[in-house]
Amino acid sequence: MNGTVFMTFPVTATSHTLADYRARGGYAGLEQALRQHTPAEVGERAKASGLQGRGGAGFMTGLKWEFVARDAPVVYLCCNIDEGEPGTFKDRWILEHSPHQLIEGMLIAAYALRVRHAFAYIRGEFDLPLRRLQAALQEAQAAGLVGDNILGTGFSCDIVVHRGAGAYVCGEESSLINSLEGKKGFPRNKPPFPAVRGLYQKPTVVNNVETLATVPWILVHGSERYAAIGVKKSPGTRLFGVSGHVERPGLFEKPTGYPLAQLIFDDAGGILGGRKLKAVIPGGSSTPILTGAEIENVTLDPESMGKAGSMVGSGAVIVIAEGTCMVRLLQVLSRFYAHESCGQCTPCREGTDWMNRILERVIAGRGTPADIATLRRIPSGIQGNTVCALGDAASMPVVSFLKKFGDEFDHYATHGRSLHDGRLAP
């Protein structure tokens, strides 16, 4: 069964407003939850739908909610809007064009979790998304949809918007929590997990924007209908941001299990300028790269992507055409991770910088084959040896680029120039 959760309306100059959102059925899910279901029943609906987290980890949403102790006197909900993964722009689109959908989803989740105070932690670089979210929140408060005695049901919930300071690592849930508390955005050791001891040492659930914005649809249309969309093990639709060397870059909503090649060649219009497809980074810059030949039978779901050796991740599909220098591309990615390492863990702090400096030396024409050999060794000292997954995120592109395009790195280090110098410009 096909379905559409997000792209059900024409984007206009007013599509982000409360009037437009209500005209297309907005807040019906919240009203249904508050008037017809207990908190436990709402949680069961989320669990029965099979909804998985859309932030990258893919953990079952209903199960995550279930981990919170039902007798906890105080529970917090945090919406993770710290969208900083290179190539990812789906959450930004939701905030710019349908912020009330997120607010409604947060309120339904808060009801299910018995949350009185919820927090929206938004990326510091976001401007229009922040203004749209704040304006929508003011509209919702004025309409009695946020605050005390929502819709006259006795349920109360306040939502606080907190702006980050531009740290990529605060997209990790425990780092986000530390930042909310006014501390350095350092990830915490686990256990204890946030569901046990999170914000202000109270049980806390952290969910992604797309995850929470999907919840109202599930309440209105039913868990069974959502579970029937896409593939059985990871049902529903997902927002995929396609960027890079394509004719029509943009955001596309597709059911899980949708062919990756069809997304690139049909929906996104194929490769820019009629060039051949060289490679695809399928789920954001941290996911292992796939060659053009490898994507032929790959579908957009965790199972198929895992068999191919990569991940769906954050749904950011970065398309790379023939003629692109993979050494220079990897250096751009490694520079980002070296800059964004919080510095708490030695393997990540030193390893990301080491990898970046080697790649800088290679593209400057001063590299040696020994540099490439060292570059191959460094990831093994980082992966699995850090508090959070940033070290792994920085290492996976290095491992996969060297595995799939090692000849380009060897050529650059041996000859002091790219294998593509004199060919098509990257």
C-alpha positions in Angstrom: 0.0 0.0 0.0 1.3 3.5 -0.8 0.7 6.5 1.4 1.8 10.1 1.9 2.4 11.5 5.3 4.0 14.8 4.6 3.5 15.9 1.0 -0.2 16.0 1.1 -0.5 19.8 0.5 0.7 22.4 -2.0 3.5 24.5 -0.6 2.3 28.1 -0.5 3.2 31.3 1.2 0.8 30.4 4.1 1.1 26.6 4.3 3.1 27.0 7.6 0.2 28.8 9.3 -2.3 27.4 11.8 -5.2 28.3 9.5 -3.8 26.3 6.6 -2.8 23.4 8.8 -6.2 23.1 10.3 -7.9 23.4 6.9 -6.0 20.2 5.9 -7.1 18.3 9.1 -4.4 19.5 11.5 -4.7 18.8 15.2 -7.4 16.1 14.6 -4.8 13.5 15.8 -4.2 15.4 19.0 -7.9 15.8 19.7 -8.5 12.1 19.0 -5.6 11.2 21.3 -6.8 13.4 24.2 -10.6 12.6 23.9 -10.6 9.0 22.8 -7.5 7.3 24.2 -5.5 6.8 27.3 -1.8 7.6 27.3 -1.0 3.9 27.2 -3.2 3.4 24.2 -1.5 6.1 22.3 1.8 4.5 23.1 0.5 1.2 21.9 -0.6 2.7 18.6 2.9 4.1 18.0 4.4 0.7 18.8 1.9 -1.2 16.6 2.6 1.1 13.6 6.2 -0.1 13.5 7.4 3.5 13.2 11.2 3.7 13.5 13.2 6.7 14.4 14.0 8.9 11.4 17.1 10.6 12.8 19.5 7.9 11.6 19.6 5.2 14.3 16.3 3.7 13.3 15.2 2.6 16.8 11.5 1.6 17.3 9.7 4.7 18.5 7.0 3.0 20.5 9.5 0.8 22.2 11.6 3.9 23.1 8.6 5.4 24.7 7.9 2.2 26.6 11.3 2.3 28.3 10.2 5.2 30.4 8.9 4.1 33.8 5.1 4.7 33.9 5.3 5.7 37.6 8.0 8.4 37.0 6.7 11.6 38.6 8.6 13.8 36.0 9.3 12.9 32.4 10.7 15.2 29.7 10.4 15.1 25.9 13.1 16.6 23.6 12.7 17.1 19.9 16.0 16.8 18.2 16.1 19.6 15.5 19.9 19.7 15.4 20.0 18.6 11.8 23.7 18.9 10.9 24.5 15.8 8.9 26.0 17.0 5.6 23.5 16.4 2.8 20.5 16.3 5.1 17.6 18.8 4.8 14.4 17.0 5.5 13.7 18.3 9.0 14.3 21.9 7.8 11.6 21.4 5.2 9.1 20.3 7.8 9.8 23.3 10.0 9.6 25.7 7.1 6.4 24.4 5.6 4.5 22.4 8.2 5.7 23.3 11.7 2.3 22.7 13.3 2.7 19.0 12.3 5.7 18.8 14.5 4.0 20.6 17.4 1.0 18.3 17.1 3.3 15.3 17.1 5.2 16.5 20.1 1.9 17.1 22.0 0.7 13.6 21.2 4.0 12.1 22.3 3.9 14.2 25.5 0.4 12.9 26.3 1.5 9.3 25.8 4.6 9.8 28.0 2.8 12.0 30.6 5.1 14.9 29.9 4.4 18.4 31.2 7.4 20.2 29.7 8.7 19.5 26.3 11.8 21.0 24.6 12.5 21.7 20.9 16.3 21.8 20.5 17.0 23.6 17.2 20.2 23.9 15.3 21.9 27.3 15.8 22.4 27.9 12.1 18.7 27.6 11.3 17.0 31.0 10.7 13.7 30.6 8.8 13.0 27.2 10.4 13.4 28.8 13.8 11.2 31.8 13.0 8.5 29.5 11.5 8.6 27.2 14.6 8.4 30.1 17.0 5.5 31.7 15.1 3.6 28.4 14.9 4.1 27.9 18.7 2.7 31.3 19.4 -0.3 30.5 17.2 -0.9 27.2 18.9 -0.6 28.8 22.4 -3.1 31.5 21.4 -5.5 28.8 20.2 -5.3 26.8 23.4 -3.4 24.0 21.8 -0.3 24.4 23.9 -0.1 25.2 27.6 -2.7 24.6 30.3 -5.8 22.5 29.9 -5.4 21.8 26.2 -8.7 21.5 24.3 -10.4 21.5 27.7 -9.3 18.0 28.4 -7.2 18.6 31.5 -4.0 17.8 29.7 -1.3 20.5 30.0 2.0 20.7 28.2 4.4 23.6 27.5 6.9 23.5 24.7 10.2 25.5 25.0 12.3 26.2 21.9 16.0 26.1 22.7 18.5 27.3 20.1 21.9 25.5 19.9 25.2 27.2 19.3 26.2 25.3 16.1 27.8 22.1 17.4 27.2 19.0 15.2 27.8 16.7 18.1 24.7 18.1 19.9 22.7 16.0 17.4 23.7 13.1 19.7 20.9 12.8 22.3 23.0 12.9 25.5 25.1 15.8 24.2 21.8 17.6 23.3 20.7 17.0 26.9 23.9 18.4 28.3 23.6 21.5 26.1 20.0 22.0 27.3 21.2 21.9 30.8 23.7 24.7 30.0 26.8 22.4 30.0 29.3 21.7 27.3 27.8 19.6 24.5 29.8 16.5 25.5 28.1 13.1 25.0 27.5 11.1 28.2 28.5 7.6 28.9 25.7 5.0 28.7 24.2 3.5 30.7 22.3 5.1 32.2 20.3 5.9 29.1 18.2 9.0 28.8 15.0 7.0 29.3 16.2 6.3 32.8 18.2 9.4 33.6 18.3 12.2 31.1 17.5 15.9 31.3 17.9 17.2 34.8 18.4 13.5 35.8 14.8 12.7 35.0 13.6 10.1 32.5 13.7 11.7 29.0 12.8 10.7 25.5 14.6 12.3 22.5 12.9 12.0 19.1 13.7 13.4 15.7 11.6 15.9 13.8 10.4 13.6 11.1 9.6 10.9 13.7 7.4 13.1 15.8 5.8 14.8 12.8 4.6 11.3 11.6 2.7 10.6 14.8 -0.4 12.7 14.0 -0.9 10.7 10.7 -0.8 7.4 12.6 -3.4 8.6 15.1 -5.8 9.8 12.4 -5.4 6.9 9.9 -4.5 4.1 12.2 -1.5 1.9 13.0 -2.5 -0.8 10.6 -2.6 1.5 7.6 0.8 2.9 8.4 2.3 -0.5 9.0 1.0 -1.6 5.6 3.1 1.1 3.8 6.5 0.0 2.4 8.4 -3.0 3.7 7.1 -5.0 6.7 10.2 -4.8 8.9 10.5 -1.0 8.6 7.2 0.3 7.4 6.0 3.8 6.5 7.2 6.6 4.2 10.5 8.5 4.5 11.7 11.8 3.3 14.8 11.5 1.1 16.8 14.6 0.3 18.6 14.1 -3.0 21.6 16.4 -3.7 24.8 16.3 -5.8 25.1 15.7 -9.5 21.4 15.3 -10.4 19.2 17.2 -12.7 16.4 17.8 -10.1 17.8 17.9 -6.6 15.2 18.1 -3.9 13.1 16.4 -1.2 11.1 13.3 -2.1 8.7 11.3 0.1 8.8 7.6 -0.7 7.6 4.4 0.9 10.4 2.3 2.4 11.6 -0.3 0.0 11.5 2.2 -2.9 14.4 1.5 -5.4 17.3 3.8 -5.0 18.1 3.8 -8.7 14.5 4.9 -9.4 14.8 7.8 -7.0 18.0 9.0 -8.7 17.1 8.4 -12.3 13.4 9.0 -12.4 12.4 11.3 -9.5 15.6 13.3 -9.5 16.0 13.3 -13.3 19.2 11.4 -13.7 22.8 12.5 -13.6 23.6 16.1 -14.3 24.8 16.8 -17.9 24.2 13.2 -19.0 27.3 11.9 -17.2 27.5 8.4 -15.8 26.8 7.6 -12.2 30.0 7.0 -10.3 28.8 6.5 -6.7 26.1 7.3 -4.1 26.4 8.2 -0.5 22.9 6.9 0.5 22.1 8.1 4.0 24.1 11.2 4.8 27.9 11.9 4.7 28.7 9.4 7.5 27.2 6.3 5.7 29.5 4.0 3.6 29.6 4.9 -0.1 28.2 2.6 -2.8 29.5 2.5 -6.4 27.1 3.1 -9.3 27.1 -0.7 -10.0 26.2 -1.6 -6.4 23.0 0.4 -6.3 21.2 -1.5 -9.1 19.1 -3.7 -6.9 19.2 -1.7 -3.6 16.0 -0.4 -2.1 15.6 2.3 0.5 15.1 0.3 3.6 17.6 -0.8 6.4 17.6 -4.5 5.4 18.4 -4.0 1.7 20.9 -1.2 2.4 22.6 -3.3 5.1 23.1 -6.1 2.6 24.7 -3.7 0.2 27.1 -2.6 2.9 25.6 0.8 3.8 22.7 2.5 5.7 19.6 4.5 5.1 20.8 6.9 7.9 19.2 10.3 7.8 17.8 9.8 4.3 20.3 12.1 2.6 21.2 10.7 -0.9 24.3 12.4 -2.3 24.9 11.5 -5.9 28.3 11.6 -7.4 29.0 11.6 -11.2 31.9 10.2 -13.2 34.9 12.6 -13.3 34.7 13.5 -9.6 37.9 13.2 -7.7 37.1 11.0 -4.7 40.3 12.0 -2.8 39.2 15.7 -2.8 35.7 14.7 -1.9 36.8 12.7 1.1 39.0 15.5 2.2 35.9 17.8 2.3 34.1 15.3 4.5 37.1 14.6 6.8 37.6 18.4 7.3 34.0 18.6 8.6 34.3 15.8 11.1 37.7 17.0 12.3 36.2 20.4 12.9 33.1 19.0 14.6 34.7 16.6 17.0 34.0 17.8 20.5 37.4 16.7 21.7 36.2 14.7 24.7 37.5 11.3 23.4 41.2 11.0 22.4 40.7 8.6 19.5 38.1 10.9 17.9 39.9 14.2 18.7 43.3 13.0 17.4 42.1 10.5 14.8 39.8 12.8 12.9 42.4 15.6 12.7 45.1 13.1 11.7 43.0 11.7 8.8 42.2 15.2 7.7 45.8 16.4 7.8 46.9 13.4 5.7 44.3 14.1 3.1 45.2 17.7 3.0 48.9 16.7 2.4 47.9 14.3 -0.3 45.7 16.8 -2.3 48.5 19.4 -1.9 50.8 17.0 -3.8 53.0 16.2 -0.9 51.6 12.8 0.0 53.3 9.5 -0.1 52.1 5.9 -0.4 53.0 5.5 3.3 50.4 8.2 4.0 47.7 6.1 2.3 48.8 3.1 4.3 48.5 5.1 7.5 45.1 6.4 6.5 43.9 2.9 6.1 45.0 2.0 9.7 43.6 5.0 11.6 39.9 4.1 11.5 40.4 0.9 13.4 41.8 2.9 16.3 38.7 5.1 16.4 35.7 2.8 15.7 34.1 1.5 18.9 36.5 3.5 21.1 34.5 6.7 21.7 31.6 7.7 23.9 29.4 8.7 20.9 29.2 7.7 17.3 30.9 10.8 15.8 34.2 8.9 15.6 32.5 6.0 13.8 30.7 8.5 11.5 34.1 10.1 10.6 35.7 6.7 10.0 33.1 5.0 7.8 33.6 7.3 4.8 37.3 6.8 5.0 37.1 3.0 5.1 34.5 2.8 2.3 36.2 5.4 0.0 39.6 3.6 0.3 37.9 0.2 -0.3 35.9 1.3 -3.3 38.3 3.9 -4.9 41.7 3.0 -3.5 43.4 3.4 -6.9 42.6 7.1 -6.9 44.2 7.6 -3.5 47.3 5.5 -4.5 47.6 7.5 -7.8 47.3 10.9 -6.0 49.9 10.0 -3.4 52.3 8.5 -6.0 52.1 11.2 -8.7 51.1 14.2 -6.6 48.0 14.9 -8.7 44.5 13.6 -9.1 43.7 10.7 -11.4 41.1 13.0 -12.8 43.3 16.1 -13.5 42.9 16.9 -17.1 39.6 15.0 -17.3 36.1 16.2 -16.3 36.3 18.7 -13.5 34.9 17.4 -10.1 
